[in-house]
Amino acid sequence: MKIKIDVSFEASHRIINYIGSCQFLHGHTYYLTIIADITNFDWKGMAIDIDVIKNLIKSNYDYKTLVAEGDEKLIRWLKVENQPFKIIKNNTNLENIAIDILNTLKNNIPNVENISIEITQGNSGLKISH
């Protein structure tokens, strides 16, 4: 059995070493679809607690600045201003954010199989699955 969970979060980021508008700090609404392969049920008959997944996403990503691990200037500024942030391995493009989210989920909920993440900007959007 597979279970599908949809959750969204708000976050800001900038892409380092990029020429164009994404080099500047900006924000998105990220839409996640999480697929978990269910083989076991707990004593309550639940396969997975959706609130656990939502809280995991919200506590790690929601209303945070996602920062590339080498972006020391931004990290220093966020610390001085006491702003919440999460360091993303490599750069903060959508592909690396998806990998980070998938790893966070798999480290806490072993039966998560894959995720789909989507952002929209004006009339265009980007969607990837991992």
Backbone bond lengths (Angstrom), bond angles and torsions (degrees), N, CA, C in turn:
res aa  C-N    CA-C-N  psi(-1)  N-CA   C-N-CA  omega(-1)  CA-C   N-CA-C  phi
1 M - - - 1.444 - - 1.528 108.24 -
2 K 1.301 115.12 141.00 1.461 120.68 176.14 1.520 108.86 -116.51
3 I 1.321 115.26 145.71 1.455 120.98 176.95 1.520 108.12 -122.91
4 K 1.311 116.29 139.90 1.469 122.46 -178.67 1.531 107.97 -114.58
5 I 1.322 115.86 130.36 1.462 122.09 -179.79 1.519 107.89 -125.73
6 D 1.323 116.25 127.88 1.467 121.52 176.25 1.516 109.01 -105.90
7 V 1.305 116.17 134.86 1.461 121.94 177.48 1.526 108.10 -149.09
8 S 1.311 116.71 149.82 1.468 120.54 177.04 1.516 109.10 -126.68
9 F 1.318 115.08 160.13 1.465 120.60 175.28 1.522 109.35 -152.11
10 E 1.316 114.66 160.57 1.470 123.15 178.72 1.522 108.32 -108.28
11 A 1.317 116.64 134.81 1.464 120.19 177.55 1.519 109.89 -156.59
12 S 1.328 114.71 155.84 1.456 120.26 174.92 1.528 108.89 -111.86
13 H 1.320 115.90 162.04 1.459 121.85 178.06 1.522 108.69 -168.05
14 R 1.305 114.90 171.20 1.460 121.87 166.51 1.508 106.58 -143.49
15 I 1.312 115.64 151.10 1.464 119.85 179.97 1.517 107.82 -100.91
16 I 1.329 115.36 117.77 1.465 119.09 -178.63 1.527 109.85 -78.41
17 N 1.329 114.90 154.11 1.471 122.89 -178.72 1.519 111.94 59.06
18 Y 1.310 116.03 35.92 1.464 122.15 -179.51 1.525 107.73 -122.87
19 I 1.303 117.66 137.91 1.456 121.91 176.12 1.526 107.03 -103.15
20 G 1.302 116.70 115.76 1.459 121.39 -178.89 1.517 110.12 142.29
21 S 1.309 116.02 -176.35 1.464 120.53 -173.08 1.525 113.59 -62.62
22 C 1.326 118.35 -25.92 1.467 120.67 -178.29 1.527 113.21 -74.52
23 Q 1.335 117.65 -6.29 1.462 119.68 176.24 1.531 111.37 -74.28
24 F 1.322 116.35 -15.23 1.461 121.37 -179.12 1.526 109.97 -97.54
25 L 1.314 116.22 149.44 1.460 121.56 178.90 1.525 109.53 -61.60
26 H 1.326 116.08 126.97 1.465 122.27 -178.87 1.521 108.30 -154.87
27 G 1.324 117.18 170.72 1.456 120.13 -176.27 1.511 113.60 -126.39
28 H 1.328 114.30 164.21 1.462 122.65 179.53 1.519 109.38 -142.70
29 T 1.312 114.32 161.74 1.457 121.36 160.70 1.527 105.10 -98.65
30 Y 1.315 115.85 123.68 1.461 122.07 179.09 1.525 108.22 -101.47
31 Y 1.322 116.33 132.64 1.463 122.41 178.74 1.521 108.45 -111.71
32 L 1.331 116.85 120.94 1.454 121.81 -178.79 1.521 110.59 -110.16
33 T 1.306 116.07 140.39 1.453 122.36 165.44 1.520 105.76 -119.27
34 I 1.303 116.19 121.92 1.459 122.45 -177.22 1.526 107.90 -111.56
35 I 1.324 116.10 129.94 1.466 121.68 178.26 1.529 107.78 -112.19
36 A 1.326 115.95 126.63 1.467 121.23 177.21 1.522 108.72 -120.82
37 D 1.327 115.69 137.96 1.456 122.11 176.48 1.526 107.36 -90.95
38 I 1.302 116.32 118.12 1.453 121.28 -173.31 1.525 109.84 -101.67
39 T 1.326 115.47 122.20 1.461 120.30 175.93 1.530 111.75 -123.55
40 N 1.329 117.08 -21.21 1.464 121.09 -177.62 1.519 110.72 -125.94
41 F 1.303 115.57 150.27 1.462 122.11 176.27 1.518 108.31 -121.48
42 D 1.328 116.71 146.10 1.462 119.39 178.67 1.531 110.43 -83.00
43 W 1.308 116.45 -176.19 1.462 122.00 -175.89 1.531 112.58 -64.04
44 K 1.344 117.10 -18.64 1.465 121.20 177.96 1.526 111.46 -89.38
45 G 1.333 116.71 -2.69 1.454 120.90 -176.60 1.514 113.18 83.41
46 M 1.341 116.91 12.56 1.467 121.79 -179.81 1.522 109.52 -95.79
47 A 1.309 115.14 137.76 1.458 120.31 176.36 1.523 110.57 -83.21
48 I 1.309 116.28 -39.57 1.454 121.57 -177.97 1.526 107.70 -156.01
49 D 1.314 115.90 140.07 1.455 120.16 178.96 1.532 107.99 -89.06
50 I 1.308 115.69 109.35 1.466 120.58 -177.09 1.524 111.02 -59.46
51 D 1.320 117.60 -35.05 1.462 120.65 178.73 1.526 111.85 -62.18
52 V 1.325 117.27 -33.48 1.471 120.49 177.87 1.528 109.88 -63.22
53 I 1.331 116.94 -44.69 1.467 120.60 179.23 1.521 110.51 -65.19
54 K 1.327 116.80 -46.87 1.465 119.83 -179.46 1.523 111.21 -61.23
55 N 1.338 117.50 -43.01 1.463 120.46 179.06 1.521 111.88 -66.16
56 L 1.328 117.32 -34.87 1.458 121.56 177.12 1.529 110.82 -63.46
57 I 1.318 116.85 -44.59 1.465 120.86 178.03 1.522 110.28 -66.74
58 K 1.321 116.79 -48.25 1.469 120.43 -177.59 1.527 110.99 -61.21
59 S 1.334 118.27 -44.21 1.468 120.42 -176.07 1.525 112.86 -71.48
60 N 1.331 117.44 -26.99 1.462 119.94 -178.32 1.519 114.92 -94.83
61 Y 1.355 117.71 -24.95 1.461 119.63 -170.47 1.531 115.28 -129.73
62 D 1.312 118.42 -31.03 1.459 121.01 -171.14 1.526 112.11 -67.75
63 Y 1.310 115.99 130.70 1.462 124.62 179.93 1.525 112.11 55.48
64 K 1.315 115.15 39.93 1.462 121.54 175.27 1.521 108.54 -120.60
65 T 1.311 115.27 158.71 1.453 120.74 170.15 1.518 106.61 -92.53
66 L 1.317 116.63 124.32 1.454 122.66 177.35 1.526 106.69 -88.86
67 V 1.330 115.83 121.48 1.463 121.37 -170.00 1.520 109.76 -120.75
68 A 1.327 116.22 133.36 1.470 120.75 173.56 1.520 108.68 -63.88
69 E 1.335 116.33 141.04 1.458 120.54 -174.00 1.527 113.92 -57.38
70 G 1.314 120.27 -24.20 1.457 121.75 -179.61 1.517 114.87 -98.30
71 D 1.323 117.24 5.37 1.474 121.37 -175.77 1.533 110.09 -86.77
72 E 1.339 115.81 67.45 1.466 121.77 -173.57 1.527 113.48 -62.15
73 K 1.319 117.05 -35.20 1.465 120.12 -179.56 1.531 110.65 -62.14
74 L 1.323 117.01 -46.08 1.460 120.43 179.06 1.526 111.13 -68.23
75 I 1.323 117.19 -39.97 1.466 120.63 179.03 1.529 110.45 -60.52
76 R 1.334 117.22 -44.48 1.476 120.48 178.25 1.522 111.05 -60.35
77 W 1.334 116.58 -45.51 1.468 120.37 -179.05 1.525 110.95 -62.79
78 L 1.331 117.45 -43.84 1.463 120.82 179.94 1.530 111.17 -62.73
79 K 1.328 116.85 -38.58 1.470 120.04 177.52 1.520 111.28 -65.36
80 V 1.333 116.79 -45.50 1.476 120.68 179.70 1.521 110.70 -60.45
81 E 1.324 116.39 -40.81 1.469 121.21 -178.28 1.528 113.06 -86.06
82 N 1.338 116.16 4.14 1.467 122.07 178.46 1.533 111.81 54.91
83 Q 1.335 115.59 44.92 1.462 122.11 -179.21 1.529 110.12 -99.91
84 P 1.326 118.03 141.11 1.467 120.03 179.48 1.530 111.14 -72.60
85 F 1.333 116.24 138.83 1.456 120.17 178.73 1.520 110.31 -149.96
86 K 1.312 115.18 162.02 1.464 122.97 175.01 1.508 107.81 -133.36
87 I 1.314 115.80 130.72 1.462 120.66 179.19 1.528 109.02 -84.34
88 I 1.321 114.89 130.61 1.467 123.31 179.20 1.522 108.23 -108.68
89 K 1.319 116.70 131.86 1.465 120.84 178.82 1.527 109.39 -61.51
90 N 1.299 116.01 138.06 1.464 124.43 -177.93 1.527 109.74 69.18
91 N 1.314 118.86 -120.99 1.460 121.56 -176.32 1.526 109.48 -113.74
92 T 1.316 117.18 170.40 1.470 120.12 -175.96 1.527 112.35 -100.08
93 N 1.325 116.52 38.87 1.456 119.88 171.22 1.534 108.00 -75.93
94 L 1.306 116.44 165.40 1.462 121.09 -173.82 1.532 112.49 -59.52
95 E 1.319 116.96 -36.23 1.462 120.09 -179.46 1.529 111.36 -61.78
96 N 1.326 117.29 -45.71 1.466 120.64 -179.68 1.525 111.99 -71.14
97 I 1.319 117.55 -33.55 1.468 120.38 175.24 1.520 109.64 -63.73
98 A 1.335 117.56 -43.02 1.467 121.36 178.72 1.527 111.00 -61.52
99 I 1.322 117.35 -43.13 1.468 120.92 178.44 1.524 110.20 -62.02
100 D 1.327 117.17 -43.26 1.460 121.04 179.57 1.531 110.96 -62.01
101 I 1.329 116.88 -44.82 1.465 120.70 179.36 1.523 110.38 -63.46
102 L 1.325 117.64 -45.32 1.462 120.88 179.60 1.526 110.80 -59.97
103 N 1.340 117.29 -43.44 1.469 120.44 178.22 1.526 111.39 -64.00
104 T 1.327 117.03 -41.35 1.463 120.50 177.66 1.525 110.51 -60.41
105 L 1.325 116.36 -45.29 1.458 120.18 179.67 1.526 111.52 -65.16
106 K 1.338 116.94 -46.69 1.471 120.00 -177.51 1.526 111.99 -65.05
107 N 1.331 117.76 -31.53 1.465 120.75 178.03 1.521 111.90 -70.35
108 N 1.312 117.55 -20.22 1.458 121.20 -176.54 1.528 113.49 -113.66
109 I 1.319 116.78 -26.62 1.462 121.95 -177.79 1.525 106.89 -135.19
110 P 1.330 117.43 95.29 1.463 120.26 -169.03 1.520 116.19 -63.20
111 N 1.320 119.64 -22.24 1.462 119.06 -176.52 1.523 114.12 -91.96
112 V 1.338 117.76 13.26 1.466 120.16 174.14 1.521 107.73 -73.67
113 E 1.311 115.12 126.23 1.458 122.25 -174.55 1.527 112.55 -94.37
114 N 1.323 115.92 -51.74 1.457 119.48 -178.51 1.523 109.11 -158.12
115 I 1.321 113.79 168.24 1.464 120.10 177.40 1.513 108.92 -134.38
116 S 1.295 114.75 156.85 1.453 122.66 169.56 1.521 105.04 -123.19
117 I 1.312 116.94 134.54 1.461 121.12 179.98 1.518 108.28 -128.39
118 E 1.314 115.30 139.93 1.459 120.52 -175.81 1.524 109.17 -139.81
119 I 1.321 114.82 140.91 1.464 120.81 170.41 1.515 107.50 -126.01
120 T 1.310 115.43 153.11 1.464 119.40 174.29 1.513 108.58 -126.39
121 Q 1.302 114.78 142.52 1.451 123.01 179.12 1.514 107.31 -135.07
122 G 1.307 116.82 108.00 1.453 119.03 -178.80 1.508 110.25 60.69
123 N 1.315 116.75 -121.37 1.457 120.99 -178.89 1.522 112.96 -97.65
124 S 1.339 117.51 0.68 1.462 119.07 -178.96 1.512 110.24 -117.16
125 G 1.302 116.36 162.69 1.459 121.01 -179.43 1.505 111.37 -150.04
126 L 1.292 115.19 167.95 1.455 122.69 177.85 1.502 107.28 -136.54
127 K 1.319 117.25 133.87 1.447 122.17 -179.95 1.522 108.57 -135.77
128 I 1.329 116.09 131.78 1.463 120.34 175.14 1.520 108.97 -133.09
129 S 1.303 114.88 154.76 1.466 121.25 175.07 1.517 107.35 -123.69
130 H 1.297 115.23 147.64 1.476 120.31 179.95 1.501 108.81 -139.54
